[in-house]
Amino acid sequence: MFDVGFFELLLIGIIALLVLGPERLPGAVRMVGLTIGRIKRGFADVKSQVEREIGADEIRQQLHNERVMSNLEKQAKQAEPPASNVKSNRHPAVTETDQTASPVTASSQTTDSQDADPSAATQQAPRNDG
């Protein structure tokens, strides 16, 4: 902040001694010291108040976020049906397009396999001994 070295302080002391004189210098130094102490304490108080406010704001934000998350979880639980009532024979990764395409693909695979293997067609066809 300020680059005040020993020689600068010595120069200020000598000028103060010349201006104020030896009788008033100790009282002036004491007053300057007390004033600087008050200023430092004031800055420390402001700093601690700001830190407390920042901490309080963070706590308020965290509590608000927790309330929002709990509300979202409650809404999600109300929106989804109970798992015990839902029964599915399909894998959960099957998409809607796969479900609509599955019956067509299955019937075409059966026909294709019968065309490719004539013995499979005879095995599936009922015998007429009659």
TATALIN-V551165 format. One record per run of one state. SS is the DSSP state (helix for helix, strand for strand, loop for the rest). FROM is the first residue (numbers start at 0). TO is the last residue. If there is no record, write none. Layout:
SS	FROM	TO
SS	FROM	TO
This chain:
loop	0	4
helix	5	78
loop	79	94
helix	95	115
loop	116	116
helix	117	123
loop	124	129
